[in-house]
Amino acid sequence: MHNVVISGSGLYTPPGSISNDELVESFNTYARGYNAEHAEAIAAGAMPALAESSSEFILKASGIKNRHVVDKAGVLDPAIMAPRLAERGNEELSLMAEMAVVAAREALDNAGRQAVDIDLVIVAASNLQRAYPAIAIEVQNALGCGGYAYDMNVACSSATFGLQAAADALRAGSARGVLVINPEICSGHLNFRDRDSHFIFGDACTALVLEREADAGRGFRLRASRCKTVFSNNIRNNFGFLNRAHPESRDALDKLFMQQGRKVFKEVCPMVAELILDHLASVGWEAADLKRLWLHQANINMNQLIAHRVLGREPSPEEAPIILDEYANTSSAGSVIAFHRHHADLRSGDKALLCSFGAGYSVGCLLMERL
């Protein structure tokens, strides 16, 4: 069995940036227009009025101040409130693949590798641009990698599940170099007209290079990984290829992101903390050994609670870095962004973990130490 190392990371950030104030202005303009249009029905009690949003509400509820998106104009237009993207021809690189290639090239550069050193590409994301051919195979072709490639989807845990699959392939000898890439266009499945969730998501793409330790010589040794799933309807998206079979509900709101936030918070936080503590114990590590916790970047309150339960105290900003204030929730990419931007200061022998949690429910945890 081969030891596995994460030897390089990359990040693509879309150029469009939306502050809370900008998002709130767009939402409130829509809400006022909606309330005016339906004033009689609202006054008669036949339908509820839309409450306005605020930057203070968003920050308190989530810790989010900003998000990056692939199309700012469409999202902020009260008449549209969704990204508007030109459809590309079959001979053109898809948007997801384009994002993936940028992040992958940075990860390869950071690892000191070339595309020819990669013989497995995994594109893991909460939503995929098409069913087939796989985005991963498109990326493999665009980069010039060998071997094989495939897509996978475990919602917000897609990155950690992809990393475990990559590590398994490296340990088994079916690959020598792996790219795990997470192109997340979360703005595409977000209902920007829902006050309770219109602020949650942003877009980004991350990439990690994994190698056998004997080939790498630098990076983070993957000490152990653990994944868990428990079925829940509390986070759901019903969009799929069978929607055309029941056209009467094709445009229903359940084809976008939905969640019961309070239930998710109550049920997921203890599940994640318990998994982390059990995982640490299984390899003989103590929580006090951890120098860094790169947690899923969905909600600052969830992260603080989970880190507190794991460490037994309030975490410092250095121990559990937050990037969702700038990026919002980027689904599977979030914990990898935190890793990418907050690992350079760790020293040889330092221990850390990277953890995701989300729809499914799904939880993924990787324990690693700096070479």
Secondary structure, DSSP 8 states (H G I E B T S, - for coil): ---EEEEEEEEE--SEEEEHHHHHHHHHHHHHHHHHHTHHHHHTTSS-------HHHHHHHH---EEEES-HHHHH-TTT-S-------TTS--HHHHHHHHHHHHHHHHHT--GGG--EEEEE-SS-S-SSS-HHHHHHHHHT--SEEEEE--GGGHHHHHHHHHHHHHHHTS-SEEEEEEEEEGGGG--TT-TTTTTSB-EEEEEEEEEEHHHH-SSEEEEEEEEEE---SSEE---SGGGGGSGGGTT-GGGS-EE-HHHHHHHHHHHHHHHHHHHHHHTT--GGGEEEEEE--S-HHHHHHHHHHHHSS---TTTS---HHHH-B-TTHHHHHHHHHS-TT--TT-EEEEEEEETTTEEEEEEEEE-
